[in-house]
Amino acid sequence: MEEPTPHSTEQKHDPSTTHAVVNNEPAIQKPVDAKIGKLKLAFLYVLVGGLILSALISVTAILIGEFNSVVQKALWTTVIFVTHSLLVLGLVSSDRHNQLGKSILPTTVLAATIANMFTATLGTWGLIGNEGAWKAFLVYILAIGTAYLLAAVRRLTIQHDLTKNLVLTSSVLIILLAVLLVPWIISPDASFIAPLYFRIIGAVTILAFTALSVTVIIHRIAIAQKPELRKTTPIEQPYSTSMQTVLILIGIMTAIFWLFGLSALVLDAARSTYAPSRPQYNSRYLD
């Protein structure tokens, strides 16, 4: 009877077996949403068409007419379309994970850019006035800044009841504050802009940022007590590097406008609160 060799009990490496194991691993590859890609491509074509049309109108006005106010408006329209088109192109081309329409921050920036392109054009041609176009721009800046705050608050969401309620409360108060600021932006000299209005804004501002601060603290406490809650944060596709660059630049510009807007709001509130009242005279001393 033949004795087994010392190496007969060892398992031989089978390349085919290893290959089979590797092939059984799931391929991590996110499918590309073809419909969203086609919509973005169609949108860019429409944008290019509007840009070309604006340029043709400007060139025609320069060649045919004199350099008057109409030509100046046509040139300003071209400048508006070019600058806004470059920003839209930067957003769409950097959206490699199809987050436009899904993520609140880039979607708000894109919508505000397109809306400002039209309102700025209408203001250039005097259809809504330059003041109206400027006020609309400030409302868009307010919406973009609000979107930054809401996106930051949403990152605090975890599977913790108190934290989720605080996140919801903070979000509602931030939206309420933004809505309350719109009348002041649109009509700062209106009769309803009174001390009571500014007191309401001040109270909502304190409540909003207090709720936000408490949310951050409770979030940290919950994570410290149960580290596994960190994994319950809503999973979002990270922004691409180019998208992050665009959002950072827009965020810096928005923060500058918010800083000046906050200063103007405080000054208006101070004037409204401490404005001297009209002196009251007794009619019997006027005789």
C-alpha positions in Angstrom: 0.0 0.0 0.0 1.5 3.3 -1.1 2.1 5.8 1.8 0.9 9.3 1.4 3.6 11.9 0.9 4.1 14.6 3.5 2.6 17.2 1.2 -0.4 15.2 0.1 -2.6 16.5 3.0 -1.9 20.1 2.1 -4.4 21.9 -0.1 -3.1 23.0 -3.4 -3.7 26.6 -4.6 -6.3 26.6 -7.3 -6.2 29.8 -9.4 -9.7 29.1 -10.7 -11.1 29.0 -7.1 -9.5 32.4 -6.3 -10.8 33.9 -9.5 -14.3 32.7 -8.6 -14.2 34.3 -5.2 -13.1 37.6 -6.6 -15.8 37.5 -9.2 -18.4 36.9 -6.5 -17.6 40.3 -4.9 -20.2 42.9 -5.7 -19.0 45.6 -8.1 -19.3 49.0 -6.4 -20.3 51.2 -9.2 -23.0 53.8 -9.2 -25.2 53.7 -12.3 -25.3 56.9 -14.2 -28.7 58.5 -14.4 -29.1 59.0 -18.2 -32.3 61.1 -17.9 -30.7 63.7 -15.6 -27.7 63.8 -17.9 -29.9 64.5 -20.9 -31.8 67.2 -19.1 -28.6 69.0 -18.1 -27.3 68.8 -21.7 -30.6 70.2 -23.0 -30.5 73.0 -20.4 -26.9 73.9 -21.5 -28.1 74.0 -25.2 -30.9 76.3 -24.3 -28.4 78.5 -22.3 -26.0 78.6 -25.3 -28.9 79.5 -27.6 -30.0 82.4 -25.4 -26.4 83.6 -25.1 -25.9 83.6 -28.9 -29.2 85.4 -29.4 -28.3 88.0 -26.9 -24.9 88.5 -28.6 -26.5 88.8 -32.0 -29.0 91.5 -30.7 -26.1 93.5 -29.3 -24.0 93.2 -32.5 -27.0 94.2 -34.6 -27.8 97.2 -32.4 -24.1 98.4 -32.6 -23.9 98.0 -36.4 -27.2 99.5 -37.3 -28.0 102.1 -34.7 -26.1 104.8 -32.8 -24.4 104.1 -29.5 -27.4 105.2 -27.5 -29.2 103.9 -24.4 -30.7 101.0 -26.4 -27.2 99.8 -27.4 -26.0 100.2 -23.9 -28.9 98.1 -22.6 -28.2 95.4 -25.2 -24.5 95.3 -24.2 -25.4 95.0 -20.5 -27.8 92.2 -21.4 -25.0 90.3 -23.1 -22.7 90.9 -20.1 -25.5 89.6 -17.7 -26.0 86.5 -19.9 -22.3 85.8 -20.2 -21.5 86.1 -16.4 -24.6 84.1 -15.3 -24.0 81.5 -18.0 -20.5 80.9 -16.8 -21.7 80.4 -13.2 -24.5 78.0 -14.4 -21.9 76.1 -16.6 -19.6 75.8 -13.5 -22.4 74.3 -11.5 -23.7 71.9 -14.1 -20.3 70.7 -15.3 -19.1 70.1 -11.7 -22.3 68.2 -10.8 -20.7 64.8 -11.4 -23.0 63.0 -8.9 -26.3 64.4 -10.3 -27.0 66.3 -7.1 -28.8 69.3 -8.8 -32.5 68.9 -7.9 -31.7 66.6 -5.0 -29.3 68.5 -2.7 -30.8 71.8 -1.3 -27.6 73.8 -1.6 -26.5 73.5 -5.2 -30.1 73.4 -6.3 -30.9 76.7 -4.6 -27.8 78.3 -6.0 -28.7 77.2 -9.5 -32.3 78.4 -9.2 -31.2 81.8 -7.8 -28.7 82.3 -10.6 -31.2 81.6 -13.3 -33.8 83.8 -11.6 -31.3 86.7 -11.2 -30.3 86.4 -14.8 -33.9 87.2 -15.9 -34.6 89.8 -13.2 -31.3 91.6 -13.9 -32.2 91.6 -17.6 -35.7 93.0 -16.9 -34.1 95.6 -14.7 -31.7 96.6 -17.4 -34.5 97.2 -19.9 -36.5 99.2 -17.3 -39.4 96.6 -17.1 -39.1 96.3 -13.3 -36.6 99.1 -12.6 -33.0 98.9 -11.4 -34.2 99.1 -7.7 -36.6 96.2 -8.2 -33.8 94.1 -9.8 -31.5 94.9 -6.9 -34.1 94.0 -4.3 -34.7 90.7 -6.1 -31.0 90.0 -6.1 -30.9 90.6 -2.3 -33.8 88.1 -1.9 -31.9 85.5 -3.9 -28.8 86.1 -1.6 -31.1 85.6 1.4 -32.4 82.3 -0.1 -28.8 81.1 -0.8 -27.6 81.9 2.7 -30.7 80.1 4.2 -29.8 77.1 2.1 -26.3 77.0 3.5 -27.7 77.1 7.1 -30.3 74.4 6.3 -27.7 72.2 4.7 -25.5 72.6 7.8 -28.3 71.8 10.2 -29.3 68.7 8.2 -25.9 67.2 8.8 -26.7 67.0 12.5 -29.6 64.5 11.9 -29.1 61.2 13.7 -31.5 58.4 14.9 -32.0 60.2 18.2 -35.5 61.6 18.9 -34.5 64.7 20.8 -31.8 65.6 18.2 -34.2 65.0 15.3 -36.8 67.3 16.9 -34.2 70.0 17.6 -33.0 69.8 13.9 -36.6 70.2 12.7 -37.2 73.1 15.2 -34.0 74.9 14.1 -34.9 74.4 10.4 -38.4 75.8 10.8 -37.1 78.8 12.8 -34.4 79.6 10.2 -37.0 79.4 7.4 -39.4 81.6 9.4 -36.6 84.2 9.9 -35.8 84.3 6.2 -39.5 84.8 5.4 -39.8 87.6 7.9 -36.8 89.4 6.4 -38.3 89.5 2.9 -40.7 92.4 3.5 -37.9 94.5 5.0 -35.8 93.8 1.8 -38.6 94.6 -0.6 -40.1 97.6 1.1 -37.8 98.9 3.9 -39.8 102.2 4.1 -43.2 100.7 4.4 -45.5 101.7 7.2 -45.6 98.3 8.8 -41.8 98.4 9.3 -42.2 99.5 12.9 -40.4 98.7 16.2 -42.8 95.8 16.7 -41.6 94.2 13.4 -38.0 94.5 14.4 -38.7 93.1 17.8 -40.3 90.0 16.2 -37.3 89.6 14.0 -35.0 89.9 17.0 -37.0 87.3 19.0 -37.1 84.8 16.1 -33.3 85.3 15.5 -32.5 84.6 19.1 -34.8 81.5 19.1 -33.3 80.2 15.9 -29.7 80.4 16.9 -30.4 79.2 20.4 -32.1 76.2 19.0 -29.2 75.7 16.6 -26.7 75.9 19.5 -28.7 73.5 21.6 -29.0 71.1 18.7 -25.2 71.0 18.3 -24.7 70.4 22.0 -27.3 67.6 22.2 -25.9 66.0 19.1 -22.4 65.9 20.6 -23.8 64.4 23.9 -25.8 61.8 22.0 -22.7 60.8 19.9 -20.5 60.7 23.1 -23.0 58.4 24.9 -23.7 56.2 21.9 -20.9 56.4 19.2 -22.9 54.0 17.0 -25.4 56.9 16.3 -22.7 58.5 14.1 -23.5 55.9 11.5 -27.2 56.9 11.4 -26.5 60.3 9.8 -28.2 60.5 6.4 -25.8 59.4 3.8 -25.2 62.0 1.0 -23.0 61.8 -2.0 -20.0 64.1 -1.3 -19.6 67.1 -3.6 -16.9 66.9 -6.2 -13.8 69.1 -5.8 -15.0 71.5 -8.5 -18.5 71.7 -6.9 -16.9 72.4 -3.5 -14.8 75.2 -5.1 -17.9 76.8 -6.6 -19.9 76.5 -3.4 -17.1 77.9 -1.3 -16.7 81.0 -3.6 -20.5 81.6 -3.6 -20.6 81.1 0.2 -17.9 83.7 0.7 -19.8 86.2 -1.4 -23.1 85.4 0.3 -21.5 85.8 3.8 -20.2 89.3 2.8 -23.7 90.4 1.6 -25.2 88.9 4.8 -22.7 90.9 6.9 -23.7 94.2 5.3 -27.4 93.2 5.4 -27.2 92.5 9.1 -25.5 95.8 9.7 -28.2 97.6 7.8 -30.9 95.7 9.7 -29.5 96.7 13.0 -29.2 100.3 12.0 -32.8 100.4 10.7 -34.0 98.7 13.9 -32.1 101.3 16.0 -33.6 104.2 14.0 -37.1 102.7 14.3 -36.8 102.1 18.1 -35.0 105.2 19.2 -36.5 107.7 16.7 -37.8 110.7 18.6 -41.5 111.0 18.7 -43.3 114.0 17.2 -43.8 116.6 20.0 -47.3 117.0 21.2 -48.6 120.5 21.8 -51.5 121.5 23.9 -53.8 123.7 21.9 -54.6 126.0 24.8 -51.0 127.3 24.8 -51.2 128.2 21.1 -53.7 131.0 21.5 
